[in-house]
Amino acid sequence: MFLKVNRDEIIEGLQKSANIIPAKTGAAFLRTIWLKCENGNLNVMSTDSNLEFIGSYSVSIEGEGLAGVQGRAFYDLVKQLRSDQGELTIRTDDENQNVLVEQKARKYKFPVNDPEWFQKFSSFPENHTVFWSGDFLHEIIDRISFCISDEDSMEAIACIFFAPREVMGVKKVEVCGLNGHQFAMFNFVNDDIYNMLPEEGILIQKKYLAELKKWLTSDEIELAISEKRLFFRTGDKRETFTLPLSYYQYPNYNNFLSKLGDDDVSTLEVNRLDLVDSLSRVALFNTDSNRCAYFSFAENEVTISAQGQETGTARESIEASFNGDMERIAFPTRNLIDILNHLNSNTVKFTLTGTEAPCGLTGVDDRDYQVIVMPMMIQEETYYTEENA
């Protein structure tokens, strides 16, 4: 293997490749970046045994071949070499035991990993592919992933769920996340994505989404699905990122969604930013044993309060529009702030189905997006009263 290249032409690919390999833990072959020269291109490849990255870059090749190097160290070196100091020469020695990196008087040597460690990477399916916006996929992940369980042992609810749905003759793609006490759902119309998805939908584990977001750019991407994997490729076909699909049974979330349409629900409409400000102050009075913000309702206002044995009490009222019979409800404060920050509407609407039943949040500018949060049991405890002040 022998090539000459400007550092800037490959540094982004090396970074993406290094992102998915473990830095220190795991087997040595999983910490490898593979460099393969063929057909006038340098292919940069890495895997953590689940995720796979392949980047293909046009370089000046004087000898084809394959070599695996310690990925993190190789990337860190190339990152620190300056492009204005001349091009890099990267080659294997005569015995194919080392990869030599040279830039003018600078010379570095990396031992070559056993070529038997190299395993064939998944090939991008060329049939039934779909082009999609990388920005839009990034936004969907952001708006759903915070509601997905972080525990791999939770199986399906540790995954993001994409499913084709036809509602009143309109074909939509439904994207969901669930963690047991929160649920987020986003709907969008895209006939190509709808037709690509299997009827039962697909599941992607949350632990893969962070690396997918790092790989995504604002440019258009190409998608493909095989029986076991989901494939992403840049529009210029230079980079491919793939991840495994999961095959758990996703919970039936329509049961609690249907409660939002009951006749006896209560509703609260309030300015989103005013509520976030109020909750942020009230949260200062939360403790490990009392993480709630208590909502008390009147026709034209909502009062938010919190208390803690060591912290004291907080109570604020803000303008709101309330309709219903509910008098009081409690929400986990930090969770509610997080949900409100994922909405875009100036005014948010709470659909309250009971003091310990699902509560839906949405807004005029979030018609295709809704989040459900479970209230917390109200504990009637008084640690600090106004008489003590």
C-alpha positions as CSV (number, residue, x, y, z in Angstrom):
1,M,0.0,0.0,0.0
2,F,1.4,3.4,-1.0
3,L,-0.5,6.7,-1.3
4,K,-0.1,10.4,-1.2
5,V,-2.8,12.7,0.2
6,N,-3.5,16.1,1.6
7,R,-4.4,15.7,5.3
8,D,-7.7,17.8,4.9
9,E,-9.0,15.3,2.3
10,I,-9.2,12.4,4.7
11,I,-9.4,13.9,8.2
12,E,-13.2,14.0,8.3
13,G,-13.4,10.4,7.3
14,L,-10.8,9.4,9.9
15,Q,-12.7,11.3,12.6
16,K,-16.0,9.5,11.7
17,S,-14.2,6.2,11.6
18,A,-12.6,6.8,15.0
19,N,-15.9,7.9,16.5
20,I,-17.4,4.4,16.4
21,I,-14.5,2.4,17.7
22,P,-13.8,1.9,21.4
23,A,-10.9,4.1,22.5
24,K,-9.3,1.6,25.0
25,T,-11.7,-1.2,25.9
26,G,-12.8,-4.2,23.8
27,A,-10.8,-6.4,21.5
28,A,-7.9,-5.0,19.6
29,F,-9.5,-5.7,16.2
30,L,-12.4,-3.5,17.1
31,R,-10.0,-0.6,17.8
32,T,-8.7,-0.9,14.3
33,I,-9.1,1.6,11.4
34,W,-8.6,-0.3,8.1
35,L,-7.0,1.5,5.2
36,K,-7.5,0.0,1.8
37,C,-6.2,1.3,-1.5
38,E,-8.0,0.2,-4.6
39,N,-9.3,1.7,-7.9
40,G,-7.8,5.1,-7.2
41,N,-9.5,5.5,-3.8
42,L,-8.5,5.2,-0.2
43,N,-11.2,3.4,1.7
44,V,-11.3,4.2,5.4
45,M,-13.2,1.5,7.4
46,S,-14.1,0.8,11.0
47,T,-16.6,-1.2,13.1
48,D,-17.5,-1.8,16.7
49,S,-19.0,-5.2,15.6
50,N,-22.5,-3.5,15.3
51,L,-22.0,-0.1,13.6
52,E,-20.0,0.1,10.4
53,F,-18.4,3.1,8.6
54,I,-16.9,3.2,5.2
55,G,-15.5,6.3,3.6
56,S,-14.0,6.4,0.1
57,Y,-11.7,9.2,-0.9
58,S,-9.9,10.0,-4.1
59,V,-6.1,10.1,-3.5
60,S,-2.9,9.6,-5.4
61,I,-2.2,5.8,-5.2
62,E,1.1,4.3,-6.1
63,G,0.4,0.8,-4.7
64,E,-2.8,-1.0,-3.7
65,G,-3.2,-3.0,-0.5
66,L,-4.9,-3.3,2.9
67,A,-3.5,-2.4,6.3
68,G,-5.1,-2.1,9.8
69,V,-3.7,0.4,12.4
70,Q,-4.6,1.4,15.9
71,G,-7.4,3.7,15.0
72,R,-7.5,6.3,17.7
73,A,-3.7,6.9,17.7
74,F,-3.7,7.1,13.9
75,Y,-6.5,9.6,13.8
76,D,-5.0,11.7,16.6
77,L,-1.7,12.0,14.7
78,V,-3.2,13.0,11.4
79,K,-5.4,15.5,13.2
80,Q,-2.4,17.2,14.6
81,L,-0.4,17.4,11.4
82,R,-1.0,20.7,9.5
83,S,-2.1,20.6,5.9
84,D,0.0,23.7,5.1
85,Q,3.1,21.7,5.9
86,G,2.8,19.5,2.8
87,E,1.0,16.3,1.7
88,L,1.2,13.0,3.6
89,T,2.8,9.9,2.4
90,I,1.2,6.8,3.9
91,R,2.7,3.4,3.0
92,T,3.4,-0.1,4.3
93,D,7.0,-1.2,4.7
94,D,8.6,-4.0,2.6
95,E,7.6,-6.7,5.1
96,N,4.1,-5.3,5.4
97,Q,4.6,-5.1,9.2
98,N,4.3,-1.4,9.7
99,V,2.4,1.6,8.2
100,L,4.8,4.5,7.7
101,V,3.4,8.1,7.8
102,E,5.7,10.8,6.5
103,Q,5.3,14.6,6.1
104,K,8.6,16.2,5.0
105,A,11.0,15.5,7.8
106,R,8.4,14.0,10.1
107,K,8.3,10.2,10.2
108,Y,5.9,8.0,12.2
109,K,5.5,4.2,12.3
110,F,2.4,2.2,13.3
111,P,2.4,-1.6,13.6
112,V,0.1,-3.3,11.1
113,N,-2.7,-5.5,12.7
114,D,-3.2,-9.0,11.5
115,P,-5.0,-8.9,8.2
116,E,-7.0,-12.0,9.2
117,W,-8.9,-9.7,11.6
118,F,-10.4,-7.9,8.7
119,Q,-14.0,-9.0,8.1
120,K,-16.1,-8.1,5.1
121,F,-18.2,-5.0,5.6
122,S,-21.9,-4.9,4.7
123,S,-22.6,-3.9,1.1
124,F,-25.1,-1.0,0.5
125,P,-28.2,-2.5,-1.2
126,E,-28.5,-0.7,-4.6
127,N,-32.2,-1.6,-5.1
128,H,-35.2,0.2,-3.5
129,T,-33.2,3.1,-2.0
130,V,-34.7,6.4,-0.9
131,F,-33.2,9.9,-0.8
132,W,-34.0,12.0,2.3
133,S,-33.0,15.1,4.2
134,G,-30.2,14.6,6.7
135,D,-31.4,17.7,8.6
136,F,-34.9,16.3,9.0
137,L,-33.8,12.9,10.3
138,H,-31.5,14.7,12.8
139,E,-34.5,16.8,14.0
140,I,-36.6,13.7,14.4
141,I,-34.0,11.9,16.5
142,D,-33.7,15.0,18.7
143,R,-37.4,15.3,19.3
144,I,-37.9,11.6,20.1
145,S,-34.7,10.2,21.7
146,F,-35.0,12.0,25.0
147,C,-38.1,9.8,25.7
148,I,-36.4,6.5,24.9
149,S,-35.1,4.3,27.8
150,D,-31.4,4.3,28.3
151,E,-31.4,0.7,29.6
152,D,-30.5,-1.9,26.9
153,S,-32.2,-4.5,29.1
154,M,-35.6,-2.8,28.4
155,E,-35.5,-4.2,24.9
156,A,-38.1,-2.5,22.7
157,I,-38.5,0.7,24.8
158,A,-34.7,1.2,24.5
159,C,-35.4,1.7,20.7
160,I,-36.8,4.4,18.4
161,F,-39.7,3.0,16.4
162,F,-40.5,3.9,12.8
163,A,-43.8,2.5,11.4
164,P,-46.0,3.2,8.3
165,R,-49.5,4.2,9.3
166,E,-52.6,5.1,7.2
167,V,-55.0,7.4,9.1
168,M,-58.2,8.5,7.4
169,G,-56.7,7.8,4.0
170,V,-53.5,9.7,4.6
171,K,-50.3,7.7,4.6
172,K,-47.9,8.8,7.3
173,V,-44.7,7.6,9.0
174,E,-45.0,7.4,12.7
175,V,-41.9,7.8,14.9
176,C,-42.1,6.9,18.6
177,G,-40.0,6.8,21.7
178,L,-41.1,5.4,25.1
179,N,-39.3,4.9,28.5
180,G,-42.1,3.9,30.8
181,H,-43.1,7.4,32.1
182,Q,-42.7,9.5,29.0
183,F,-43.8,9.0,25.3
184,A,-43.0,11.1,22.2
185,M,-44.5,10.7,18.8
186,F,-43.8,12.5,15.5
187,N,-45.7,12.1,12.3
188,F,-44.6,13.1,8.8
189,V,-45.7,12.4,5.2
190,N,-43.1,10.9,2.8
191,D,-44.5,8.3,0.4
192,D,-41.0,6.9,-0.4
193,I,-40.1,6.3,3.3
194,Y,-43.7,4.9,3.9
195,N,-43.3,2.4,1.1
196,M,-39.8,1.4,2.2
197,L,-40.7,0.5,5.7
198,P,-42.0,-3.0,6.5
199,E,-45.6,-3.2,7.8
200,E,-44.4,-4.0,11.3
201,G,-42.0,-1.1,11.3
202,I,-38.4,-1.0,12.3
203,L,-36.6,-0.6,15.7
204,I,-33.2,1.1,16.2
205,Q,-31.5,1.0,19.6
206,K,-31.0,4.3,21.3
207,K,-27.3,3.6,21.8
208,Y,-26.7,3.9,18.1
209,L,-28.5,7.2,17.6
210,A,-25.7,9.4,19.0
211,E,-23.2,8.1,16.5
212,L,-25.7,8.4,13.7
213,K,-26.3,12.1,14.6
214,K,-22.6,12.7,14.5
215,W,-22.4,11.2,11.0
216,L,-25.4,13.1,9.6
217,T,-24.9,16.4,7.9
218,S,-27.4,18.9,6.4
219,D,-26.9,17.3,3.0
220,E,-29.2,14.8,1.4
221,I,-28.7,11.1,2.3
222,E,-29.6,7.8,0.7
223,L,-31.4,5.1,2.7
224,A,-31.8,1.4,2.2
225,I,-33.1,-1.4,4.4
226,S,-32.0,-5.1,4.4
227,E,-33.4,-7.9,6.5
228,K,-31.0,-7.1,9.4
229,R,-29.5,-3.7,8.8
230,L,-30.3,0.0,8.0
231,F,-28.0,1.7,5.6
232,F,-27.2,5.4,5.2
233,R,-25.1,6.9,2.4
234,T,-24.1,10.4,1.4
235,G,-25.6,11.7,-1.8
236,D,-22.1,11.6,-3.5
237,K,-21.8,7.9,-2.4
238,R,-18.5,8.6,-0.6
239,E,-19.5,7.6,2.9
240,T,-21.7,4.7,4.2
241,F,-22.9,4.3,7.7
242,T,-24.8,1.2,8.7
243,L,-26.4,-0.1,11.9
244,P,-28.3,-3.2,13.0
245,L,-32.0,-3.4,13.4
246,S,-33.7,-4.9,16.5
247,Y,-36.6,-7.3,16.4
248,Y,-38.5,-6.8,19.7
249,Q,-42.3,-6.4,20.0
250,Y,-43.0,-2.7,20.4
251,P,-45.7,-1.9,23.1
252,N,-49.2,-1.0,21.9
253,Y,-49.2,2.8,22.7
254,N,-52.7,3.4,21.2
255,N,-54.3,2.4,24.6
256,F,-53.0,5.5,26.4
257,L,-53.2,7.7,23.3
258,S,-56.9,7.0,23.1
259,K,-57.5,8.4,26.6
260,L,-56.6,11.9,25.4
261,G,-59.8,11.8,23.3
262,D,-62.1,11.0,26.3
263,D,-65.0,13.4,27.0
264,D,-64.1,14.0,30.6
265,V,-60.6,15.3,30.1
266,S,-59.4,18.6,31.5
267,T,-57.3,21.0,29.4
268,L,-54.8,23.7,30.3
269,E,-53.3,26.2,27.9
270,V,-50.4,28.3,29.0
271,N,-47.5,30.3,27.5
272,R,-44.6,27.8,27.1
273,L,-41.7,30.1,28.0
274,D,-43.5,31.6,31.0
275,L,-44.1,28.1,32.3
276,V,-40.5,27.0,31.7
277,D,-39.2,30.1,33.6
278,S,-41.6,29.4,36.5
279,L,-40.6,25.7,36.6
280,S,-36.9,26.5,36.5
281,R,-37.3,28.6,39.7
282,V,-39.6,26.1,41.4
283,A,-37.1,23.3,40.6
284,L,-34.6,25.0,43.0
285,F,-36.9,23.8,45.9
286,N,-37.0,20.2,44.8
287,T,-35.2,17.5,46.6
288,D,-34.2,13.9,45.9
289,S,-37.3,12.7,47.7
290,N,-39.7,15.3,46.3
291,R,-38.9,16.0,42.6
292,C,-42.4,17.3,41.7
293,A,-44.0,20.6,40.7
294,Y,-47.6,20.8,41.9
295,F,-50.2,22.4,39.6
296,S,-53.3,23.9,41.1
297,F,-55.9,25.2,38.6
298,A,-58.3,28.1,38.4
299,E,-60.1,29.3,35.4
300,N,-57.6,32.0,34.4
301,E,-54.4,30.9,36.1
302,V,-52.3,28.0,37.1
303,T,-50.3,28.0,40.4
304,I,-47.1,26.0,40.4
305,S,-45.5,25.1,43.8
306,A,-42.8,22.9,45.3
307,Q,-41.5,22.1,48.8
308,G,-38.7,20.4,50.5
309,Q,-37.8,19.7,54.1
310,E,-34.4,21.5,53.7
311,T,-35.2,23.9,50.9
312,G,-38.5,25.5,51.9
313,T,-41.4,26.2,49.6
314,A,-42.0,28.0,46.3
315,R,-45.3,29.2,44.8
316,E,-45.9,31.0,41.6
317,S,-49.0,31.8,39.6
318,I,-49.1,32.5,35.9
319,E,-51.9,33.3,33.4
320,A,-53.5,30.3,31.8
321,S,-56.8,29.0,30.4
322,F,-58.2,26.0,32.2
323,N,-61.2,23.9,31.5
324,G,-62.3,20.9,33.5
325,D,-62.9,19.5,37.0
326,M,-59.3,18.6,38.1
327,E,-58.0,20.6,41.0
328,R,-54.4,19.5,41.4
329,I,-51.8,17.4,39.7
330,A,-48.0,16.8,40.1
331,F,-45.4,16.4,37.5
332,P,-41.6,15.6,37.7
333,T,-40.2,19.1,37.3
334,R,-37.0,18.5,35.4
335,N,-38.8,16.0,33.0
336,L,-41.5,18.6,32.3
337,I,-39.0,21.3,31.6
338,D,-37.2,19.0,29.1
339,I,-40.5,18.2,27.3
340,L,-41.4,21.9,27.0
341,N,-38.0,22.7,25.5
342,H,-38.7,20.1,22.8
343,L,-41.9,21.9,21.7
344,N,-41.9,24.9,19.4
345,S,-45.3,26.5,20.1
346,N,-45.7,29.7,22.0
347,T,-48.7,28.3,23.8
348,V,-48.8,24.7,24.8
349,K,-51.9,22.6,25.6
350,F,-52.0,20.0,28.4
351,T,-54.7,17.3,28.0
352,L,-55.2,16.0,31.5
353,T,-56.9,12.6,31.8
354,G,-56.5,12.0,35.5
355,T,-54.2,12.8,38.5
356,E,-52.3,9.5,37.9
357,A,-53.2,9.0,34.2
358,P,-51.4,10.0,30.9
359,C,-51.1,13.8,30.2
360,G,-50.6,14.9,26.6
361,L,-48.7,18.0,25.5
362,T,-48.8,19.7,22.1
363,G,-49.3,23.1,20.5
364,V,-50.4,24.9,17.4
365,D,-46.9,24.8,15.9
366,D,-46.4,21.2,16.9
367,R,-49.4,19.5,15.3
368,D,-47.4,16.6,14.0
369,Y,-45.7,16.1,17.4
370,Q,-46.9,15.3,20.8
371,V,-45.4,14.1,24.1
372,I,-47.1,12.2,26.9
373,V,-45.9,12.4,30.5
374,M,-47.2,10.4,33.5
375,P,-48.0,12.5,36.6
376,M,-46.6,11.6,40.0
377,M,-48.6,10.5,43.0
378,I,-49.4,13.5,45.2
379,Q,-47.9,13.2,48.7
380,E,-49.6,15.4,51.2
381,E,-46.6,16.5,53.3
382,T,-45.9,19.9,54.7
383,Y,-42.3,20.6,55.8
384,Y,-42.4,24.4,55.8
385,T,-45.3,26.8,56.2
386,E,-45.8,30.5,55.8
387,E,-46.2,30.7,59.6
388,N,-42.6,29.5,60.0
389,A,-41.2,32.2,57.7
